[in-house]
């Protein structure tokens, strides 16, 4: 990578210029938005706070970070070139390969000169006289854009719990989502991991391999099932190439944007033998099929959920030598899938090693951190490294870092003080010419699939505004009320754990407002098409 590539366009060139669109965020959704807006002939720039592209796949470079949905279904589908020229090496590719993929896309489609890295957006103010956004960067520079496209990510703002005495700790403290590029050498180190969600589960076996000791601080057990990673063979790649269009259509037709065949049958309408056969099939197939190809009522009927949870509990018990330890690892406060289920590789088996121990925070909470480690109500631990795999402040965390002001200087977070209100997760009343890609209320599943349809819709809207000679478009309050109510309706039949990040349940003192859309990609697309086809009903133009 040469210097120009590494740092993107010269920020000085922005002076005096008015862009059609500024995309904020260089992750999965931002990169595609850049492609699409550019392809449609809009003058566009993408700014990214990191020193590289990939978003979540740039920051989460902890050992073990990898896809848990099939590599070839996670990527983009906007061009067959992607299938012809890119070969995934594994069914569930690792972070370095994923990061390479996003850089390949940017270079292959000649977007690099529209990317400006190391640029943190701190403010965005709508100038209602000129119908433009004035966007401020951390270094004091400003850029003017007609449209602001926020692709700031779903899980991009790390959440670290506040424990007493944290500042006293003299060892290394790190969050899984802010992993240092140079890595961390665990050889001979005493290591702690807080958190047993998807990130913690991926980290545990990797850290245990080298560390002198590993202590996993678990608040709640999670339902970890095998990832079953394996090479993605050239034959499979050929098959995927041939079926590229069909795979794309399959994704678009799936409620969560995945490629998995849904199972329409219900848990108790089949014989016990057939139920077990199905359970074995989804359990052994790896990835997220365990949820999206499971019986249709697994996440809707408590009895069905309990039945599958019992099945997984037996598998967990079988992986752990010490029955008491198994009992502590098996979740007892939520059923399978009520939190997003982590996928693991030898996760439970790792606890069979003598140098790995589980410290249950429910049995023995943290009292404080010290210079050398952690004191709980029952124990005192010494560590060299403490890892927080404690999750993210979903969606809103990243938006809160930007002072976004719409009409009458209203702050976005004030407008959303009673929870986000959007039309399609794409627009907000009082915030003209602002759109999101994979934002709140617009996504629930395979993010690249959603990102493509969102960015297409946003780019078409911008094209429409320009073609009709308008300079401003704004969502009406009524349209946002209607969509937001629909979002809340879609979550009602879903069994969700209270602490789930989908509803900010992981953030202490949160209001539990629903952030994600459960209606599915198909319904989203239908609603979005109706809005567009009706000449953008629910949106006002000037
Ligand atoms: P997470 O699922 O939110 O898990 C956070 C963990 O930290 C939980 O075990 C939680 O305990 C614990 N925790 C939170 N606050 C705590 C506190 N005050 N004290 C002790 N423990 C605390 O976060 P994540 O594992 O980073 O995953 C977030 C999401 O990222 C996933 O759901 C997934 O969508 C995505 N992800 C995907 C992959 C992949 O394979 N593709 C990998 C990693 C992440 P409780 O359970 O008790 O709340």
Boltz pocket constraint, residues with backbone or C-beta under 6 A from the ligand:
constraints:
  - pocket:
      binder: B
      contacts: [[A, 66], [A, 67], [A, 68], [A, 69], [A, 155], [A, 161], [A, 162], [A, 176], [A, 194], [A, 195], [A, 196], [A, 197], [A, 198], [A, 199], [A, 200], [A, 202], [A, 217], [A, 218], [A, 219], [A, 220], [A, 221], [A, 340], [A, 361], [A, 389], [A, 390], [A, 391], [A, 392], [A, 499], [A, 501], [A, 506]]
      max_distance: 6.0
